[in-house]
Amino acid sequence: VRRLLRTLGSLVVMGAVAGSVIALVDSPGGAPHDRTLGGVSHGRPPDRRGDRPGTTTTTTVPPPIRGLAVTSTQLPLVDTSRPLVEDGQTLAPDRNLPTTVWMPTAAGRFPLVVFAAGYGLGPPAYARFCAQLASAGYVVAAPSFPLEDPAQGHPLDRADLPNEAGDVSFVITSLENGAFASRLEPGKVAVVGHSDGADVALMVGYQQGLVDQRVSAVVADAPDPMAGPIAPSSRPLLLMQGSADPVVPYSSSQTVFEQLGQVAVPVWYVTLLGAGHLSPIQGGTQWTPVLDQDVADFLDATVAGRGPGPAALAGELSSSALEQLRTSP
């Protein structure tokens, strides 16, 4: 079934408005490069293990979730505790962080995923991916960063990335304490990022002074090497990049793999063979369903506690001819 799902192509969001159901349909997609800009359910039968002779204990492992209907809404989040500063100049007394939230329409609680966008882009550029991930049983919150998203009207400044790590923590707190708290599964939080957003995700997961202990797992798609001091961690990482990335050198992910391997971070490192920078995650490429499935499988195993679990990840993350997997330690 998994291989069949990968061949069905990319699911793209059509019409994401507050409180409205998002339709997921096939679409070709395609988009400019990042920094140049400035339901189906499947699983396995319950495990059955005998705890002593003559008896059988049945343990039910929740199966993966796929294809849920999704809604989206906008949260006008503002962090009034920190000013917006660029090159030593205060641009605003606070940090404006309007956040788009995608979540399943189905009842129940789901893990929280904060998504961090790349340089010169905001949440709309990643709407397809965020809605797709939400349809796999996650609440996905994507903030607009004030010096990363041109829609906010400020100069773009990559020096603000450490502050964006603080923004991610602020968004986690706001969701956990806000109107959507009843939709969140307590203690299950992940951060996913692309490009500069992947740098931010790594900071939140592994950089000394910026780590958020509430985060259970990290996904970094096309990051730069880590520049700050790294804190040893058992927090799992899914590291991804296209081997033909024209924006971030492919060697960058190899460096991150080695950096985190040295401090015993458990890393699953997926190379999307022949893929570029933005288009696989934005949608409409042969690598898009591979990326979507890998992220959902990884989060299912490491955060949600669904499906066959971490022991099966190596097989799940290497099942396509379009990907290559390395692991560490």
Secondary structure, 3 states (H helix, E strand, C coil): CHHHHHHCCCEEEECCCECEEEEEEECCCCCCCCHHHCCCCCCCCCEEECCCCCCCEEECCCCCCCCCCEEEEEEEEEECCCCEEECCEEEECCEEEEEEEEEECCCCCEEEEEEECCCCCCHHHHHHHHHHHHCCCCEEEEECCCCCCHHHCCCCCHHHHHHHHHHHHHHHHHHHHCCCHHHEEEEEEEEEEECHHHHHHHHHHHECCCCCCCCCEEEEECCCCCCCCECCCCCCEEEEEECCCCCCCCHHHHHHHHHHHCCCCCEEEEEECCCCCCHHHHCCCCCHHHHHHHHHHHHHHHHHCCCCCHHHHHHHCCCCCCEEEEEEC
